[in-house]
C-alpha cells in the first residue's frame, strides 16, 4: 500500500484540513501524484512548517476549493495532554483525530479526488433524507464524509471519547446553553456511534461521540444505506422541515422493523451481565 494511503487526519482549523505522511519521501510522492492529476501543489516555506511544528509541509485544494495540507515530522510534546475538565480521553492514535464532514455543491464532482487521487475507500452512502457519502482511510468506519447541500463548506468535525459517560456529561454542558445543541443525542446506523452535535462559535458543528465502529478495509464492501442515518435520536435542527420529517419517519420504520446493532466496546470498557432467562444463560455457558 502506498504511503499516502496511510495518511492520518490530524487537525482541522480555520486554515483547512491537515494530513500526516510518514516521511519526506512520502510527502514528495504525494506531491508528484497530485501534480500528475493536475492538482496545483505548493511547497510551503519552512517558516509556515515551523509554525505548524512539522518538518515539511505542502498545500493544495480539492475540487470544492477546500485547502488541504500534508506534512511529515510532527513535533511531539513531552507534556501529557491536560483536558479542560475531567474526561477519560479521546480515541485517536492510528485511527487519526476522528472524522470531518464537508458540505458540497455536487458530490460527483468532488468524490473522484478523494477516491482516485488521495486513495480513500468508500465505506457506504445514502440518498435520503439527504445525499451523503462516507470514506475510510484506516480501520475507522469513516474519516471523511461529503454531504450534498448545494453549497461548499464545513459541516462538522467528530471527536470520539473513551467513555459513554463523557458524551452524556458533555451533552449536559451543551444543553445548559440555549441553541448550542444542533443534533440531539442519538446513534448512527453506519458507524454505530452514539453522539450529539454542538454548534461552535465558527458555526460548523462538533460531533461528540462514543463507540465508533471499526472495519477491515481490505475486505470491506461499500453499500447503500436504506434505513437513514440514525437508529434513534439525532433530531437534526439544521435540516429543512420536510427532510426532518422524512428522517423521523425513517427512524420510526427502523424501530418498527426491530433494527438493532451491537454496542461497540473496548476491553475494560464494559461489564458482562447475565440475561433474564436462567436457562438461556446456561445454554450460553455450555456453548
C-alpha positions as CSV (number, residue, x, y, z in Angstrom):
1,X,0.0,0.0,0.0
2,X,1.4,3.4,-0.9
3,X,2.5,5.7,1.9
4,X,-0.1,8.3,1.2
5,X,-2.9,5.7,1.7
6,X,-1.8,5.5,5.4
7,X,-2.1,9.3,5.9
8,X,-3.9,10.2,9.0
9,X,-6.1,13.2,9.5
10,X,-4.6,15.1,12.4
11,X,-6.1,18.6,12.7
12,X,-8.7,20.9,11.4
13,X,-8.7,24.6,11.9
14,X,-9.7,27.8,10.1
15,X,-6.9,27.3,7.5
16,X,-8.1,24.0,6.2
17,X,-7.5,20.2,6.6
18,X,-4.2,18.8,7.6
19,X,-2.9,15.2,7.0
20,X,0.3,13.4,8.0
21,X,2.5,11.2,5.9
22,X,5.4,9.1,7.1
23,X,8.5,10.9,5.9
24,X,9.9,13.3,3.3
25,X,9.9,10.7,0.5
26,X,6.2,10.0,1.2
27,X,5.5,13.7,1.0
28,X,7.3,14.0,-2.3
29,X,5.4,11.0,-3.6
30,X,2.1,12.6,-2.7
31,X,3.1,15.9,-4.3
32,X,4.1,14.0,-7.5
33,X,0.8,12.1,-7.6
34,X,-1.2,15.3,-7.1
35,X,0.7,17.1,-9.9
36,X,0.2,14.1,-12.2
37,X,-3.6,14.5,-11.5
38,X,-3.2,18.2,-12.5
39,X,-3.6,19.5,-8.9
40,X,-1.6,22.6,-8.1
41,X,0.8,21.9,-5.2
42,X,2.6,24.5,-3.1
43,X,5.7,23.6,-1.2
44,X,5.2,25.8,1.9
45,X,8.1,27.8,3.3
46,X,9.9,26.5,6.4
47,X,8.5,29.4,8.5
48,X,5.0,28.1,8.0
49,X,6.1,24.5,8.7
50,X,7.8,25.7,11.9
51,X,4.6,27.4,12.9
52,X,2.7,24.1,12.4
53,X,5.5,22.3,14.4
54,X,6.3,20.0,11.5
55,X,9.5,19.4,9.4
56,X,7.9,19.6,5.9
57,X,4.6,20.9,4.5
58,X,2.7,21.1,1.2
59,X,-0.7,22.6,0.5
60,X,-3.3,22.1,-2.3
61,X,-7.1,22.3,-2.8
62,X,-9.8,19.8,-3.5
63,X,-12.3,20.5,-6.3
64,X,-14.7,22.3,-3.9
65,X,-11.9,24.8,-3.0
66,X,-11.1,23.4,0.4
67,X,-7.5,24.0,1.4
68,X,-5.7,20.8,2.3
69,X,-2.2,20.5,3.9
70,X,0.0,17.4,4.1
71,X,3.1,17.2,6.3
72,X,5.7,14.9,7.9
73,X,7.8,15.0,11.0
74,X,5.3,16.4,13.6
75,X,6.9,17.6,16.8
76,X,5.8,15.5,19.8
77,X,5.1,17.4,23.0
78,X,6.8,15.9,26.1
79,X,3.9,17.2,28.3
80,X,0.9,14.9,28.6
81,X,-2.5,16.2,27.3
82,X,-4.4,18.0,30.0
83,X,-8.2,18.4,29.3
84,X,-10.1,21.4,30.3
85,X,-12.3,19.3,32.5
86,X,-12.3,15.7,33.7
87,X,-12.7,13.3,30.8
88,X,-11.4,9.8,30.1
89,X,-9.6,10.9,26.9
90,X,-10.0,10.8,23.1
91,X,-9.8,7.7,20.9
92,X,-7.2,8.8,18.3
93,X,-3.8,7.1,17.7
94,X,-3.6,5.1,14.5
95,X,-7.2,6.0,13.7
96,X,-6.4,9.7,13.5
97,X,-8.2,12.6,15.0
98,X,-11.8,11.5,14.2
99,X,-13.7,12.5,11.1
100,X,-14.5,15.6,9.1
101,X,-17.7,16.1,7.1
102,X,-17.9,18.7,4.3
103,X,-20.9,20.1,2.6
104,X,-20.5,20.3,-1.2
105,X,-22.5,21.6,-4.2
106,X,-22.1,18.3,-6.1
107,X,-20.7,15.1,-4.6
108,X,-20.0,13.6,-8.0
109,X,-17.6,16.5,-8.8
110,X,-15.6,16.0,-5.6
111,X,-15.6,12.3,-4.8
112,X,-13.1,11.2,-7.5
113,X,-10.5,13.4,-6.0
114,X,-10.7,11.7,-2.6
115,X,-11.1,8.2,-4.1
116,X,-8.7,8.2,-7.0
117,X,-6.2,10.8,-6.1
118,X,-5.9,10.6,-2.3
119,X,-6.8,6.9,-2.1
120,X,-9.7,6.9,0.3
121,X,-12.0,3.9,0.3
122,X,-15.8,4.2,0.1
123,X,-17.5,2.9,3.2
124,X,-21.2,3.4,2.4
125,X,-23.6,6.0,1.1
126,X,-27.2,7.2,1.3
127,X,-29.6,9.1,-1.0
128,X,-32.2,10.2,1.6
129,X,-33.2,12.2,3.7
130,X,-30.0,13.8,2.2
131,X,-27.3,12.6,-0.1
132,X,-24.1,11.6,1.8
133,X,-21.0,9.5,1.0
134,X,-18.6,8.1,3.7
135,X,-14.9,7.4,3.2
136,X,-12.3,5.5,5.2
137,X,-8.5,5.6,5.2
138,X,-7.9,3.2,8.1
139,X,-10.0,1.0,10.4
140,X,-12.2,3.9,11.5
141,X,-15.5,3.5,9.6
142,X,-15.1,6.9,8.1
143,X,-12.5,9.7,8.4
144,X,-14.3,11.8,5.8
145,X,-17.9,12.3,4.5
146,X,-19.4,14.5,1.9
147,X,-23.0,15.8,2.2
148,X,-24.6,17.4,-0.9
149,X,-26.3,20.6,0.2
150,X,-25.8,22.9,-2.9
151,X,-23.0,24.8,-1.2
152,X,-19.4,24.2,-0.3
153,X,-18.4,24.4,3.4
154,X,-17.7,22.7,6.7
155,X,-20.4,20.7,8.2
156,X,-18.9,19.1,11.3
157,X,-15.8,17.5,13.0
158,X,-16.2,14.4,15.1
159,X,-14.1,13.6,18.2
160,X,-14.6,10.2,19.9
161,X,-14.3,9.7,23.6
162,X,-13.4,6.6,25.6
163,X,-16.4,6.7,27.8
164,X,-20.1,7.0,27.1
165,X,-20.4,9.0,30.3
166,X,-18.1,11.6,28.8
167,X,-20.6,12.1,26.0
168,X,-23.5,12.3,28.4
169,X,-21.8,14.8,30.6
170,X,-20.8,16.9,27.6
171,X,-24.4,16.8,26.4
172,X,-25.5,18.2,29.8
173,X,-22.9,21.0,29.4
174,X,-24.2,21.8,25.9
175,X,-27.8,21.7,26.9
176,X,-27.1,24.4,29.5
177,X,-26.5,26.9,26.7
178,X,-29.6,27.7,24.6
179,X,-29.2,27.0,20.9
180,X,-25.9,25.1,21.4
181,X,-27.2,21.6,20.5
182,X,-27.7,21.3,16.8
183,X,-28.4,17.5,16.7
184,X,-29.8,15.7,19.7
185,X,-28.3,12.6,21.3
186,X,-28.7,9.5,19.0
187,X,-27.0,6.6,17.4
188,X,-25.9,6.2,13.8
189,X,-26.8,3.3,11.5
190,X,-23.4,3.1,9.7
191,X,-20.6,3.8,12.2
192,X,-22.8,2.9,15.2
193,X,-21.6,6.0,17.0
194,X,-23.7,7.3,20.0
195,X,-23.3,11.0,19.8
196,X,-24.7,14.6,19.7
197,X,-23.7,17.7,17.8
198,X,-23.0,21.1,19.2
199,X,-22.6,24.3,17.3
200,X,-19.2,26.0,17.6
201,X,-18.5,29.8,17.6
202,X,-17.4,29.3,13.9
203,X,-20.9,27.9,13.0
204,X,-19.7,24.4,12.0
205,X,-20.6,21.6,14.4
206,X,-18.6,19.3,16.7
207,X,-19.9,15.8,17.0
208,X,-19.1,14.3,20.4
209,X,-19.3,10.6,20.2
210,X,-18.5,7.2,21.7
211,X,-18.5,3.6,20.5
212,X,-17.5,4.0,16.8
213,X,-17.3,1.0,14.6
214,X,-14.1,-0.4,13.1
215,X,-13.9,-2.0,9.7
216,X,-11.4,-4.2,7.8
217,X,-10.5,-2.0,4.8
218,X,-9.2,-4.8,2.5
219,X,-12.4,-6.8,2.8
220,X,-15.0,-4.1,3.3
221,X,-17.6,-3.7,0.5
222,X,-19.5,-0.4,0.1
223,X,-23.3,-0.5,0.1
224,X,-26.3,1.9,0.1
225,X,-27.8,2.7,3.5
226,X,-31.6,2.1,3.3
227,X,-32.5,2.9,6.9
228,X,-31.5,6.6,7.1
229,X,-28.6,8.0,9.1
230,X,-29.7,7.1,12.7
231,X,-31.2,4.2,14.6
232,X,-32.7,6.6,17.1
233,X,-32.4,10.2,18.2
234,X,-30.3,12.7,16.2
235,X,-33.0,15.2,15.6
236,X,-31.3,17.5,13.1
237,X,-32.4,21.1,13.6
238,X,-30.4,22.1,10.6
239,X,-32.5,20.1,8.1
240,X,-35.4,21.7,6.3
241,X,-38.8,20.7,7.8
242,X,-39.7,18.2,5.1
243,X,-36.3,16.4,5.4
244,X,-36.6,16.4,9.2
245,X,-39.9,14.7,8.9
246,X,-38.5,12.2,6.4
247,X,-35.6,11.4,8.8
248,X,-38.1,10.9,11.7
249,X,-40.2,8.6,9.6
250,X,-37.2,6.5,8.7
251,X,-36.3,6.2,12.4
252,X,-39.8,5.1,13.2
253,X,-39.7,2.4,10.4
254,X,-36.3,1.2,11.7
255,X,-37.8,0.9,15.2
256,X,-40.9,-0.9,13.9
257,X,-38.7,-3.4,12.0
258,X,-36.6,-4.1,15.1
259,X,-33.4,-2.7,13.6
260,X,-30.6,-3.1,16.3
261,X,-26.8,-3.2,16.4
262,X,-24.3,-4.4,19.0
263,X,-22.7,-1.8,21.1
264,X,-19.0,-1.3,20.0
265,X,-16.8,-1.5,23.1
266,X,-13.1,-2.0,24.0
267,X,-11.7,-4.4,26.6
268,X,-12.2,-3.0,30.0
269,X,-14.9,-0.6,28.9
270,X,-17.8,-2.9,29.7
271,X,-19.1,-5.5,32.2
272,X,-20.9,-8.6,31.1
273,X,-24.3,-9.2,32.8
274,X,-26.5,-12.3,32.9
275,X,-29.7,-12.2,30.8
276,X,-33.2,-12.6,32.1
277,X,-33.6,-16.3,31.4
278,X,-31.5,-18.7,33.6
279,X,-32.0,-21.5,31.0
280,X,-30.7,-19.3,28.2
281,X,-27.7,-18.1,30.3
282,X,-26.9,-21.8,31.0
283,X,-27.0,-22.6,27.3
284,X,-24.6,-19.8,26.6
285,X,-22.1,-21.0,29.2
286,X,-22.4,-24.6,27.9
287,X,-21.6,-23.4,24.3
